[in-house]
Amino acid sequence: MSINYVKQSKIDKVKWDKCINSSVNGIVYAYSWYLDIVSPNWDALIIGDYEAVMPITGKKKYGISYIYQPVYSQQLGVFTTGILNEKLVNDFLSAIPKFFKVINIKLNSYNKVSHKSFSIHEKVTYELDLISGYNTLRSHYSSNTVRNIKKAKNENIHIAKHTGLKDFLTLVNETSNIPVSIFELNCLRKIIPFAVRYNMGNIYGAYNSNNQLVAAAFIIKSHNKAIYHLAASTDEGKESRAMFSIIDSYIYDNAEKNLTLDFEGSMIEGIARFYKGFGAQPVKYLNIRRSRIPFFNISI
């Protein structure tokens, strides 16, 4: 079957979401409502009656069309309700229109690639299966993680499961090492309420003895996967190890469920150590890149 490039205005989003919902590798980032928020001008590659799809998150800069990884979207790529193999992924990549001169995107962990026209770089996320009981899961925590959870308890940190959006965004904006753009904040203002409304996610907040918010994490769920989407912490929250208590509380609340906690990974050793400390295991996914214009910034 041929792979067709379809402009967003022609995409049947009901069929699109049905495909994502039924895909063995479906993920929240690929739903049409999510793409509409993080990449308003996205188009798509589609096979047949939405048996297989790939979002094309394109933009223009200096008159050059390129495909980029949208903010707050760790993995995209090819999704299908049928058989997913390396050939299908390669075929989709070959079908990307040639007017996209630069491509720098991250595929989902189910997508395998051997396409010669792309440079391929491995990335790592960390995942923890929550199907076991809490005591079993906790037995796999590192001694450092257990020690930090105890420290948070001794500092009288308490956890709330439904921290408000305004308080969370204020915390994110005030504590981020990299300035949060207006576009990014607006994305969060849309993603989080949608997720909360449809029981797809919530914000866990950590409060000190004066009931001040010192750390928080937004976790979003779909396809039996809970994604540690965005977290923020004040200096006091870091000192009291509040984030350790947040993650431990989430694991306690969701133990023995058919759910995988995806920490969204990091190639930074210190952050990876935090994830591994809860027993999370590394899962590889691929970053593919191609530039037909040498001077154009491939990291865009």
TIMIPA-244279 format. One record per residue (C-alpha): x, y, z; residue number from 1. Coordinates in Angstrom, 3 decimals. Layout:
> xx;yy;zz;resi
> X;Y;Z;NUM
...
This chain:
> xx;yy;zz;resi
> 0.000;0.000;0.000;1
> 1.247;3.495;-0.803;2
> 2.150;6.022;1.858;3
> 0.398;9.348;1.335;4
> 1.443;12.777;2.559;5
> -1.672;14.430;3.991;6
> -2.033;18.060;5.048;7
> -3.557;18.566;8.472;8
> -6.765;20.054;7.107;9
> -7.426;16.755;5.298;10
> -6.621;14.461;8.239;11
> -9.568;12.580;9.714;12
> -8.656;13.036;13.350;13
> -11.226;10.533;14.585;14
> -9.588;7.834;12.455;15
> -6.149;9.122;13.415;16
> -6.828;8.834;17.131;17
> -8.423;5.433;16.650;18
> -5.184;4.265;15.032;19
> -3.063;5.689;17.861;20
> -5.404;4.236;20.463;21
> -5.199;0.755;18.922;22
> -1.484;0.772;18.107;23
> 0.717;-1.595;20.063;24
> 3.186;1.288;20.355;25
> 0.648;4.073;20.887;26
> 1.703;6.954;23.093;27
> 0.034;10.129;24.326;28
> 2.332;12.408;22.298;29
> 0.831;11.076;19.049;30
> -2.834;11.847;19.726;31
> -4.238;14.583;17.480;32
> -5.240;16.806;20.419;33
> -1.690;16.672;21.775;34
> -0.081;17.373;18.396;35
> -2.497;20.275;17.838;36
> -1.096;21.866;20.991;37
> 2.645;21.268;20.618;38
> 2.913;21.446;16.820;39
> -0.101;23.367;15.474;40
> 0.894;22.967;11.819;41
> 1.589;19.229;11.845;42
> 0.822;17.131;8.775;43
> 1.070;13.348;8.342;44
> 2.085;10.309;6.369;45
> -0.749;7.777;6.218;46
> -1.245;4.281;4.811;47
> -4.691;3.270;3.587;48
> -7.555;3.868;5.982;49
> -5.204;4.903;8.819;50
> -3.689;1.453;9.240;51
> -0.323;3.113;9.849;52
> 0.553;6.764;10.438;53
> 3.428;9.110;11.158;54
> 3.040;12.742;12.262;55
> 5.118;15.226;10.309;56
> 5.901;18.121;12.620;57
> 7.192;20.627;10.130;58
> 8.225;24.257;10.297;59
> 10.024;26.850;8.194;60
> 13.071;28.917;9.076;61
> 14.812;31.286;6.675;62
> 12.544;29.838;3.987;63
> 13.804;26.302;4.662;64
> 11.296;23.558;5.517;65
> 12.423;21.230;8.292;66
> 10.985;18.578;10.624;67
> 11.694;18.933;14.319;68
> 10.795;17.288;17.630;69
> 8.029;19.308;19.291;70
> 8.365;20.519;22.858;71
> 7.103;18.124;25.555;72
> 7.149;15.220;23.090;73
> 9.940;12.780;23.777;74
> 9.000;10.170;21.161;75
> 6.952;10.132;17.943;76
> 7.619;8.211;14.717;77
> 5.540;5.462;13.094;78
> 2.415;3.954;14.671;79
> 0.360;1.094;13.301;80
> -2.506;-1.219;14.124;81
> -0.794;-3.909;12.034;82
> 2.674;-5.413;11.957;83
> 5.406;-2.996;12.941;84
> 8.827;-3.832;11.567;85
> 11.993;-2.144;10.363;86
> 10.890;-2.170;6.714;87
> 7.698;-0.258;7.517;88
> 9.629;2.416;9.397;89
> 12.204;2.708;6.599;90
> 9.387;3.019;4.038;91
> 7.806;5.854;6.017;92
> 11.116;7.688;6.246;93
> 11.617;7.312;2.497;94
> 8.154;8.789;1.942;95
> 8.951;12.061;3.721;96
> 8.618;14.786;1.050;97
> 11.926;15.997;-0.325;98
> 11.087;19.644;0.321;99
> 11.905;18.982;3.981;100
> 15.601;19.723;3.747;101
> 16.440;19.078;7.389;102
> 15.068;16.367;9.680;103
> 15.862;15.907;13.358;104
> 13.302;13.760;15.163;105
> 13.045;11.093;17.841;106
> 11.220;7.873;17.057;107
> 9.396;5.747;19.605;108
> 11.139;2.806;21.247;109
> 9.336;0.295;18.972;110
> 10.702;1.871;15.777;111
> 13.828;0.220;14.397;112
> 15.705;1.851;11.528;113
> 18.457;1.008;9.055;114
> 17.903;3.881;6.620;115
> 21.186;4.861;4.978;116
> 20.258;8.490;4.360;117
> 19.876;9.229;8.085;118
> 22.417;9.422;10.860;119
> 21.069;7.377;13.766;120
> 21.780;8.109;17.420;121
> 20.645;6.067;20.398;122
> 18.832;7.747;23.268;123
> 17.788;6.197;26.570;124
> 14.691;6.491;28.686;125
> 14.107;4.647;31.958;126
> 11.010;2.577;32.677;127
> 9.673;0.844;35.779;128
> 6.980;-1.841;35.603;129
> 4.525;-1.276;38.463;130
> 2.740;-4.651;38.253;131
> 4.413;-5.918;41.442;132
> 3.354;-5.029;44.980;133
> 4.779;-1.912;46.617;134
> 7.039;-3.812;49.017;135
> 8.553;-5.734;46.114;136
> 9.073;-2.561;44.114;137
> 10.626;-0.789;47.103;138
> 13.010;-3.700;47.652;139
> 14.636;-2.711;44.338;140
> 15.276;0.890;45.419;141
> 18.921;1.794;45.872;142
> 20.132;2.489;49.409;143
> 20.628;6.135;48.412;144
> 17.004;6.398;47.251;145
> 15.705;4.875;50.505;146
> 17.884;7.286;52.477;147
> 16.562;10.288;50.540;148
> 12.932;9.224;51.016;149
> 13.579;9.038;54.769;150
> 15.182;12.478;54.677;151
> 12.066;13.942;53.042;152
> 9.927;12.339;55.731;153
> 12.163;13.728;58.479;154
> 11.860;17.161;56.894;155
> 8.056;16.855;57.256;156
> 7.465;16.827;53.516;157
> 3.929;15.741;52.703;158
> 2.503;14.835;49.293;159
> -0.748;15.960;47.661;160
> -2.036;14.240;44.515;161
> -3.944;17.140;42.986;162
> -1.807;20.280;43.062;163
> -3.330;23.186;41.129;164
> -2.205;24.170;37.651;165
> -1.427;27.787;38.572;166
> 0.816;26.807;41.483;167
> 2.588;24.211;39.353;168
> 3.266;26.572;36.441;169
> 4.514;29.250;38.829;170
> 6.915;26.705;40.316;171
> 8.097;25.602;36.852;172
> 8.609;29.173;35.693;173
> 10.458;30.271;38.819;174
> 12.782;27.280;39.177;175
> 13.722;26.385;35.600;176
> 17.411;26.809;34.763;177
> 16.375;27.556;31.178;178
> 13.738;30.280;30.663;179
> 10.322;28.786;29.862;180
> 8.897;30.400;26.737;181
> 5.372;31.757;26.474;182
> 4.642;29.054;23.890;183
> 5.818;26.330;26.271;184
> 3.725;27.704;29.130;185
> 0.696;27.906;26.865;186
> 1.254;24.285;25.838;187
> 1.227;23.254;29.488;188
> -1.874;25.346;30.142;189
> -3.668;23.229;27.539;190
> -2.105;19.791;28.033;191
> -2.471;19.557;31.799;192
> -6.157;20.541;32.127;193
> -7.059;18.193;29.273;194
> -5.193;15.321;30.915;195
> -6.730;16.018;34.323;196
> -10.245;16.385;32.904;197
> -10.092;13.034;31.118;198
> -8.355;11.222;33.971;199
> -5.124;10.900;32.012;200
> -2.885;12.637;34.489;201
> -2.414;14.713;37.586;202
> 0.098;16.857;39.446;203
> 1.762;15.450;42.554;204
> 2.942;18.237;44.836;205
> 5.340;18.170;47.783;206
> 4.708;20.652;50.598;207
> 6.841;21.651;53.560;208
> 5.688;21.979;57.179;209
> 4.404;25.500;56.386;210
> 2.282;24.064;53.556;211
> 4.433;25.740;50.902;212
> 4.883;23.970;47.568;213
> 8.562;23.012;47.237;214
> 8.404;20.418;44.437;215
> 5.896;19.025;41.971;216
> 5.629;16.607;39.056;217
> 3.053;16.309;36.292;218
> 2.492;12.679;35.280;219
> 0.398;11.839;32.215;220
> -1.002;8.410;31.309;221
> -2.049;6.491;28.197;222
> -1.548;2.985;26.790;223
> -0.735;1.569;30.248;224
> 2.177;3.971;30.523;225
> 2.575;6.803;33.018;226
> 5.046;9.432;31.854;227
> 7.005;11.583;34.294;228
> 6.314;14.498;32.025;229
> 7.612;17.562;33.824;230
> 8.974;18.235;37.296;231
> 10.157;21.268;39.215;232
> 11.713;21.879;42.601;233
> 12.795;24.852;44.701;234
> 16.158;24.898;46.456;235
> 14.365;23.852;49.632;236
> 12.679;21.011;47.763;237
> 16.029;19.804;46.465;238
> 17.609;20.021;49.911;239
> 14.739;18.097;51.529;240
> 14.762;15.485;48.721;241
> 11.076;16.163;48.066;242
> 11.104;14.683;44.556;243
> 12.142;11.308;45.951;244
> 9.025;11.392;48.112;245
> 6.844;12.333;45.122;246
> 8.026;9.393;43.041;247
> 7.772;7.000;45.971;248
> 4.200;8.166;46.603;249
> 3.268;7.663;42.958;250
> 4.721;4.148;42.988;251
> 2.858;3.363;46.230;252
> -0.438;4.616;44.764;253
> -0.057;2.641;41.530;254
> 1.643;-0.583;42.614;255
> 0.016;-3.792;41.363;256
> -1.431;-2.008;38.329;257
> -0.794;-2.886;34.704;258
> 1.194;0.296;34.343;259
> 4.740;1.257;33.403;260
> 6.290;4.411;34.806;261
> 8.366;6.089;32.109;262
> 10.814;8.614;33.538;263
> 11.434;10.103;30.066;264
> 15.098;9.293;30.493;265
> 18.217;11.368;30.372;266
> 21.710;11.045;28.966;267
> 22.968;12.992;32.013;268
> 24.440;10.524;34.495;269
> 23.225;12.267;37.646;270
> 19.616;12.363;36.432;271
> 19.809;8.795;35.121;272
> 21.061;7.710;38.553;273
> 17.939;9.243;40.134;274
> 15.721;7.125;37.853;275
> 17.775;3.968;38.286;276
> 17.583;4.435;42.033;277
> 13.906;3.456;41.894;278
> 14.693;0.263;39.995;279
> 13.913;1.683;36.545;280
> 15.549;-0.045;33.592;281
> 17.007;1.596;30.463;282
> 14.993;1.441;27.225;283
> 16.547;2.636;23.970;284
> 14.928;4.777;21.304;285
> 16.378;6.472;18.233;286
> 17.110;10.047;17.247;287
> 17.405;10.279;13.449;288
> 18.913;13.227;11.611;289
> 19.437;14.336;8.046;290
> 20.455;17.671;6.579;291
> 20.683;18.535;2.900;292
> 21.859;22.041;3.820;293
> 25.249;21.897;5.596;294
> 25.032;25.333;7.230;295
> 21.553;24.756;8.688;296
> 21.541;23.980;12.419;297
> 20.630;20.261;12.668;298
> 19.749;20.659;16.356;299
> 16.813;22.919;15.561;300
